[in-house]
C-alpha cells in the first residue's frame, strides 16, 4: 500500500543514500522521478562528500533537490553535526536507501513520520530495527530496481529510469581535449574499487591494440589514486600504438562529460560503468565476483561479459537465482576467465 498519492502528496522527504558513485547514479534517477511526480515536495538528500562532488556538478541548477553533505571521516562529530542541522526540519518520510549500519545510526536523529527501509531480501546490518515501513522486494535483482520500489512505496507511478543532467561548460570543454572528433572514441576504465575485480593489465593493452589498429581513439581514465595511476601507466607502456592516458587528469564532473562524449566505455564493476548508463553512452561491463544482473550497467545488461554464473555454480552448486541477493564469489583470479576475444566480439555487436 502506498503511503502517499497525488491527492495526498508528501510535503517534505528526506533521502538517505551516502555512497558509492555507481549507486548514487542509480538513486539519482529515482530521486529525480520523485521530484517530477511531486513537484511541490521539498526533498533533502543526505549524501557522501565524494558523491556530492558529482551530484552538485551534474544536476540542473534549478533542481528542487537540496543536497546535504555527510563526511564519514568526521565520525561521531559529523553525525551530531548533521542531527543539529536537521533538528528543526521534520519530514513526512525518510527513504533510507542504504543498508549500512552507519546510515541507520544517522537515521536516528532524523525526524520523520515514516522511516522506510528495504524489504526482507535486501535489508542488512539490522536496518529493519531502525525503520517502521519496508518496501516490497522487487522481482528484478538490480540495485536500481531496489531503489524504484521506494518511489512506488510513496505513491509514484511506475516509470522507466532516466536522468536529467546539466554538465557545466568547463567540464565539457575539458573533456573535449581528450576526444578526437574525426574518430570513434573508446574509453577504457580499467580499475574498480577492489583489485580482484579488475581485468588483467596485459588484456586491457591487447584490447587497446585491437582498437587502435581499427583507427579508434583509445582513452584510459581513472582517478589520481596511486594504484589506478600505476595500472594506466603499465597499460600505456604495453600498447603498440599511441593511446591517451587521462587517468588522474579529470574530476568527477569532467569524467562524466568525457564519458558522455565518447562512443563506448569498457569497464569492470565500477562507477564509470554506471556513469555511462546515466549519460547514455553504451558500455561493456566485465564481471566475475558480483552478479551483473544486480550491479551491471542498467541499460546495457545484454552487453555485459560475465563469468559470474558459471563460477557461482562451481562454488555453491546453485544458480544465482537461488542464492542470497548480494552473494559475492570467493574464487581466485576469476576475471582471468574473460578473454580478449569475448570483449572484441561484444564490441562488434555494438558496431565497433
KOLZA-256034 format. One record per residue (C-alpha): x, y, z; residue number from 0. Coordinates in steps of 0.02 Angstrom, whole numbers, always signed. Layout:
BEGIN
<<X,Y,Z>,NUM>
...
***
This chain:
BEGIN
<<+0,+0,+0>,0>
<<+66,+172,-48>,1>
<<+92,+297,+92>,2>
<<+53,+449,-17>,3>
<<-37,+494,-179>,4>
<<-61,+642,-295>,5>
<<-216,+687,-192>,6>
<<-119,+672,-30>,7>
<<+62,+710,-77>,8>
<<+208,+722,+42>,9>
<<+263,+898,+85>,10>
<<+440,+851,+130>,11>
<<+550,+698,+104>,12>
<<+724,+651,+161>,13>
<<+830,+534,+55>,14>
<<+972,+443,+141>,15>
<<+1096,+370,+17>,16>
<<+1276,+413,+52>,17>
<<+1378,+310,-71>,18>
<<+1452,+243,-185>,19>
<<+1465,+328,-354>,20>
<<+1376,+191,-452>,21>
<<+1235,+177,-326>,22>
<<+1220,+366,-319>,23>
<<+1190,+372,-507>,24>
<<+1054,+241,-485>,25>
<<+974,+336,-343>,26>
<<+979,+500,-441>,27>
<<+860,+433,-573>,28>
<<+736,+384,-437>,29>
<<+751,+544,-335>,30>
<<+728,+649,-491>,31>
<<+572,+549,-536>,32>
<<+502,+579,-361>,33>
<<+534,+765,-384>,34>
<<+444,+765,-551>,35>
<<+296,+669,-481>,36>
<<+279,+778,-325>,37>
<<+339,+949,-389>,38>
<<+286,+1042,-231>,39>
<<+378,+923,-116>,40>
<<+535,+982,-27>,41>
<<+668,+849,-49>,42>
<<+826,+840,+55>,43>
<<+958,+712,+4>,44>
<<+1096,+666,+127>,45>
<<+1246,+612,+26>,46>
<<+1432,+574,+49>,47>
<<+1566,+704,+20>,48>
<<+1640,+624,-137>,49>
<<+1468,+586,-208>,50>
<<+1415,+767,-177>,51>
<<+1559,+820,-289>,52>
<<+1475,+726,-431>,53>
<<+1292,+766,-397>,54>
<<+1321,+952,-369>,55>
<<+1403,+962,-541>,56>
<<+1282,+859,-645>,57>
<<+1112,+908,-575>,58>
<<+1018,+1053,-657>,59>
<<+1043,+1220,-573>,60>
<<+857,+1237,-535>,61>
<<+845,+1064,-459>,62>
<<+717,+1052,-317>,63>
<<+832,+928,-228>,64>
<<+931,+1001,-82>,65>
<<+1095,+909,-54>,66>
<<+1164,+892,+122>,67>
<<+1341,+826,+143>,68>
<<+1391,+694,+269>,69>
<<+1577,+655,+276>,70>
<<+1600,+485,+356>,71>
<<+1779,+530,+401>,72>
<<+1712,+653,+531>,73>
<<+1644,+509,+636>,74>
<<+1527,+547,+779>,75>
<<+1564,+733,+765>,76>
<<+1490,+730,+591>,77>
<<+1339,+628,+649>,78>
<<+1299,+754,+787>,79>
<<+1326,+899,+668>,80>
<<+1202,+825,+544>,81>
<<+1073,+795,+679>,82>
<<+1093,+976,+736>,83>
<<+1075,+1039,+557>,84>
<<+911,+945,+533>,85>
<<+838,+955,+708>,86>
<<+707,+1085,+659>,87>
<<+665,+1003,+495>,88>
<<+536,+863,+514>,89>
<<+495,+758,+361>,90>
<<+341,+664,+305>,91>
<<+452,+517,+263>,92>
<<+633,+462,+266>,93>
<<+686,+347,+125>,94>
<<+835,+252,+197>,95>
<<+906,+184,+36>,96>
<<+1069,+124,+115>,97>
<<+1081,-32,+222>,98>
<<+1248,+11,+304>,99>
<<+1239,+22,+494>,100>
<<+1313,+197,+483>,101>
<<+1161,+255,+385>,102>
<<+1043,+177,+512>,103>
<<+1132,+270,+653>,104>
<<+1115,+432,+554>,105>
<<+929,+399,+533>,106>
<<+903,+402,+722>,107>
<<+924,+590,+725>,108>
<<+810,+625,+576>,109>
<<+630,+666,+619>,110>
<<+507,+581,+503>,111>
<<+333,+507,+521>,112>
<<+380,+361,+410>,113>
<<+554,+287,+406>,114>
<<+561,+172,+256>,115>
<<+689,+34,+229>,116>
<<+724,-112,+115>,117>
<<+620,-271,+108>,118>
<<+668,-437,+186>,119>
<<+784,-497,+47>,120>
<<+890,-339,+36>,121>
<<+889,-274,+213>,122>
<<+1057,-298,+300>,123>
<<+1156,-242,+453>,124>
<<+1000,-232,+560>,125>
<<+914,-95,+458>,126>
<<+744,-172,+497>,127>
<<+761,-114,+678>,128>
<<+779,+68,+626>,129>
<<+627,+84,+511>,130>
<<+438,+75,+532>,131>
<<+396,+41,+349>,132>
<<+476,-75,+222>,133>
<<+465,-83,+34>,134>
<<+419,-239,-62>,135>
<<+565,-335,-135>,136>
<<+561,-313,-325>,137>
<<+565,-463,-442>,138>
<<+714,-392,-536>,139>
<<+877,-409,-436>,140>
<<+957,-248,-498>,141>
<<+1006,-116,-370>,142>
<<+912,+17,-467>,143>
<<+751,-84,-461>,144>
<<+778,-95,-274>,145>
<<+775,+96,-269>,146>
<<+625,+111,-383>,147>
<<+514,+20,-257>,148>
<<+549,+160,-132>,149>
<<+467,+280,-255>,150>
<<+321,+160,-276>,151>
<<+303,+149,-87>,152>
<<+267,+335,-80>,153>
<<+142,+329,-224>,154>
<<+249,+373,-375>,155>
<<+180,+294,-533>,156>
<<+283,+162,-623>,157>
<<+419,+236,-731>,158>
<<+571,+196,-837>,159>
<<+728,+269,-758>,160>
<<+804,+417,-847>,161>
<<+916,+561,-794>,162>
<<+906,+748,-813>,163>
<<+1084,+816,-815>,164>
<<+1168,+982,-840>,165>
<<+1356,+966,-862>,166>
<<+1449,+1129,-848>,167>
<<+1531,+1207,-1000>,168>
<<+1705,+1199,-920>,169>
<<+1683,+1012,-888>,170>
<<+1628,+985,-1068>,171>
<<+1773,+1087,-1135>,172>
<<+1899,+990,-1030>,173>
<<+1826,+826,-1093>,174>
<<+1846,+882,-1273>,175>
<<+2035,+894,-1251>,176>
<<+2041,+703,-1245>,177>
<<+1916,+671,-1385>,178>
<<+1961,+650,-1568>,179>
<<+1811,+721,-1664>,180>
<<+1852,+629,-1827>,181>
<<+1873,+458,-1745>,182>
<<+1770,+342,-1640>,183>
<<+1819,+363,-1459>,184>
<<+1834,+216,-1340>,185>
<<+1856,+241,-1154>,186>
<<+1937,+101,-1055>,187>
<<+1914,+124,-869>,188>
<<+2022,-18,-802>,189>
<<+2002,-5,-614>,190>
<<+1865,-48,-491>,191>
<<+1859,-20,-304>,192>
<<+1947,-185,-270>,193>
<<+2095,-256,-368>,194>
<<+2015,-429,-383>,195>
<<+1876,-354,-490>,196>
<<+2000,-278,-614>,197>
<<+2034,-364,-779>,198>
<<+2213,-410,-824>,199>
<<+2329,-267,-872>,200>
<<+2400,-358,-1024>,201>
<<+2225,-393,-1088>,202>
<<+2175,-211,-1075>,203>
<<+2331,-171,-1177>,204>
<<+2291,-306,-1305>,205>
<<+2114,-239,-1321>,206>
<<+2181,-63,-1344>,207>
<<+2295,-127,-1482>,208>
<<+2148,-207,-1572>,209>
<<+2052,-44,-1561>,210>
<<+2192,+71,-1618>,211>
<<+2226,-43,-1766>,212>
<<+2047,-6,-1819>,213>
<<+2076,+181,-1808>,214>
<<+1987,+202,-1641>,215>
<<+2049,+333,-1518>,216>
<<+2076,+243,-1352>,217>
<<+2067,+342,-1190>,218>
<<+2114,+272,-1020>,219>
<<+2026,+351,-872>,220>
<<+2037,+336,-685>,221>
<<+2063,+433,-525>,222>
<<+2226,+505,-457>,223>
<<+2242,+360,-334>,224>
<<+2417,+285,-347>,225>
<<+2351,+110,-390>,226>
<<+2248,+174,-536>,227>
<<+2386,+288,-600>,228>
<<+2509,+143,-597>,229>
<<+2392,+24,-688>,230>
<<+2355,+150,-825>,231>
<<+2541,+184,-846>,232>
<<+2575,-3,-864>,233>
<<+2437,-22,-993>,234>
<<+2504,+126,-1092>,235>
<<+2679,+53,-1090>,236>
<<+2617,-113,-1159>,237>
<<+2522,-37,-1305>,238>
<<+2596,-45,-1479>,239>
<<+2511,+114,-1536>,240>
<<+2484,+281,-1452>,241>
<<+2336,+295,-1334>,242>
<<+2278,+438,-1223>,243>
<<+2307,+417,-1036>,244>
<<+2183,+533,-949>,245>
<<+2200,+445,-781>,246>
<<+2206,+572,-639>,247>
<<+2177,+716,-758>,248>
<<+1989,+738,-732>,249>
<<+1875,+770,-585>,250>
<<+1709,+677,-574>,251>
<<+1613,+807,-673>,252>
<<+1744,+809,-811>,253>
<<+1750,+619,-813>,254>
<<+1560,+618,-833>,255>
<<+1573,+739,-979>,256>
<<+1712,+634,-1056>,257>
<<+1607,+476,-1045>,258>
<<+1459,+569,-1119>,259>
<<+1563,+624,-1270>,260>
<<+1637,+451,-1301>,261>
<<+1561,+318,-1412>,262>
<<+1590,+167,-1300>,263>
<<+1652,+127,-1125>,264>
<<+1732,-35,-1067>,265>
<<+1745,-56,-878>,266>
<<+1738,-184,-738>,267>
<<+1612,-172,-595>,268>
<<+1643,+13,-558>,269>
<<+1571,+188,-552>,270>
<<+1616,+237,-732>,271>
<<+1510,+93,-799>,272>
<<+1358,+167,-713>,273>
<<+1403,+345,-760>,274>
<<+1399,+285,-940>,275>
<<+1222,+221,-915>,276>
<<+1174,+387,-836>,277>
<<+1237,+489,-985>,278>
<<+1176,+366,-1117>,279>
<<+1343,+301,-1181>,280>
<<+1349,+114,-1224>,281>
<<+1454,+15,-1101>,282>
<<+1526,-160,-1096>,283>
<<+1540,-216,-915>,284>
<<+1664,-351,-861>,285>
<<+1603,-454,-714>,286>
<<+1658,-604,-611>,287>
<<+1633,-579,-424>,288>
<<+1463,-494,-416>,289>
<<+1304,-537,-508>,290>
<<+1292,-418,-656>,291>
<<+1102,-433,-654>,292>
<<+1117,-347,-484>,293>
<<+1259,-224,-512>,294>
<<+1283,-212,-700>,295>
<<+1256,-57,-808>,296>
<<+1067,-45,-807>,297>
<<+1033,-7,-991>,298>
<<+1172,-119,-1058>,299>
<<+1147,-281,-962>,300>
<<+1138,-376,-1127>,301>
<<+1314,-316,-1167>,302>
<<+1393,-374,-1005>,303>
<<+1530,-506,-1015>,304>
<<+1516,-610,-858>,305>
<<+1588,-769,-785>,306>
<<+1488,-749,-625>,307>
<<+1354,-878,-659>,308>
<<+1468,-1022,-702>,309>
<<+1577,-987,-550>,310>
<<+1427,-970,-436>,311>
<<+1376,-1145,-489>,312>
<<+1552,-1208,-452>,313>
<<+1560,-1126,-281>,314>
<<+1383,-1150,-217>,315>
<<+1311,-1284,-333>,316>
<<+1161,-1171,-361>,317>
<<+1111,-1045,-494>,318>
<<+1120,-862,-443>,319>
<<+929,-854,-435>,320>
<<+935,-969,-283>,321>
<<+1073,-876,-192>,322>
<<+1055,-731,-68>,323>
<<+1036,-566,-159>,324>
<<+1210,-494,-126>,325>
<<+1312,-654,-144>,326>
<<+1493,-618,-187>,327>
<<+1605,-756,-252>,328>
<<+1769,-800,-167>,329>
<<+1868,-886,-305>,330>
<<+2041,-828,-355>,331>
<<+2082,-738,-518>,332>
<<+1907,-757,-588>,333>
<<+1925,-606,-701>,334>
<<+2061,-701,-796>,335>
<<+1923,-810,-868>,336>
<<+1866,-664,-976>,337>
<<+1959,-670,-1143>,338>
<<+2002,-525,-1258>,339>
<<+1905,-607,-1399>,340>
<<+1747,-603,-1290>,341>
<<+1761,-415,-1274>,342>
<<+1804,-389,-1458>,343>
<<+1651,-491,-1509>,344>
<<+1540,-384,-1399>,345>
<<+1617,-226,-1472>,346>
<<+1570,-288,-1646>,347>
<<+1391,-316,-1591>,348>
<<+1389,-132,-1544>,349>
<<+1457,-80,-1713>,350>
<<+1643,-65,-1672>,351>
***
